[in-house]
Amino acid sequence: MPDDALAISHQDWTQRAEALALPTRHRIAGADADGSGGTFPVVSPRDGRTLALVADAGEKEVDLAVSAARRAFDTGPWPRLSPEDRGRVLLRIAALIEEHRSELALAITLENGKPITESYDIELRALAYTFRWYGQLADKLTDTAPHAEPGALALVTREPSGVVGAVVPWNFPLTLAAWKVAPALAVGCTVVLKPSELTPLSALLLGRLADEAGLPPGALNVVAGDGPTTGRALGSHPDVDVLAFTGSTAVGRRFLHYAADSNLKRVWLELGGKSPNIILPDAPDLATASATAAWGIFFNQGEMCTAPSRLLVHESVAEEVTAAVVERAGTLRVGDPLDPATEMGALAGAARADSVQEHVRRGTESGARLRAGGMRREVLPGGSYFAPTVFDQVTPDMPLAREEIFGPVLSVLAFGSLDEAVALANDTEYGLAAGLWTSDLSTAHTVARRLRAGSVWVNCYERGDMAVPFGGYKQSGNGRDKSVHAVEKYTELKTTWIQL
Ligand code: NAD
């Protein structure tokens, strides 16, 4: 299996896509299961073709999946295995992901529209790495015995929280699922995963591979369906102990209500963003800063929670930077997602493209200046393609500066002083990420501390590593995915006192 999607030709990817067998049934208790609520179509944004009719999980299937996870947790072997043995199963899942890399990447590209290079090279690598990382972590966690009162022994242990419901979006259908599923399984929880209704196929494939790798039945269940029915049923289920969600802030809020109205399950939220990227005139290299600003907003079609969608640039270099980004927007290759030469694929569906178009219309109406793009692109008939788009002369009150667009649309705001830049950066309900470009070490540290965001990138953007936590401040969420900190979401702290 080549390590690089470019090693396989466009024609070959297209033939593989045509031959791909796609799953249509839920995965419950280690077996395929139908839905009682009929089926729903999964449509490819690449060309509008229906890829599959997938069983639709209603309350009944969610209840079956939660019951399977409950049994697997309460009486099954998974939480009782040694951490090393649990780790071994996660390592086998990682190995099977690598073996099936091409099918999984194709499923993502067909259902989501992202270029095959992004699914095969980036998402699949991250997916296998996530399972491997937590597989290797499983037997390295330790408990503590603090120096407490003399005459007693105090033990502080972490125990698996129980049944985890994981509800995830469509922009990185498998990576974001794995950020929840892998740490939860590593500590001995059992899981019911609900992928987005736009991208259930890759998750259903993953569910099968996990069972094949030796997970006991019910340790990981996958149910497909929409948010208001399937997602709500999982969020409201009294037997779910933890609900880990990635998605929009509006829906995250709903999960807090579901928990409040049911069993007060723990709710962990990774939500939206409107991240600022501040370029100071002393940036080490303005060309690199501009190129990274363009890459950041157009990567994954702009469908990134961390997208640096507000470019805050000092007025003395604003035109130079904007012109460079506009030039890059004009040369980016928007094309067939199955062509490994494509740099930007399709948005995740016609509704997404309509939503981005509406943001552009309102942006123009608000008085911002459209410098690039702004309209749909014809690539394949029936597809949902959108041109890389840049607005400048954006002011802080405009919707372009405030609302998450979740598409390839950059808003450029100019500032005059450092304090103004920091104030602009923090002038948002979100707090997921921020970028800063400067050559001054002191400015780098002081501004990084002043930015209210979960990740701050200095002289780079979108760097990540599984060892490093990821999550948001403010209405971008709570808790952290990735790293050893993710374990905190899926464990309860227990204190045991022993009188000596
Ligand atoms: P979304 O909130 O519409 O949907 C996310 C998931 O929630 C889907 O599985 C969906 O079916 C489900 N859902 C929708 N409505 C529901 C309801 N009423 N009850 C229960 N479940 C419901 O988000 P999306 O459009 O799939 O994804 C885009 C959003 O995700 C953006 O806001 C983006 O910033 C955010 N996101 C955040 C991160 C992060 O790590 N912070 C990562 C990726 C995406």
Residues whose N, C-alpha, C, O or C-beta is under 5 A from the ligand:
A	BS01	NAD	V167 V168 P169 W170 K194 P195 S196 E197 G225 D226 G227 P228 G231 R232 T246 G247 S248 T249 V251 R254 E270 L271 G272 G273 C305 S476
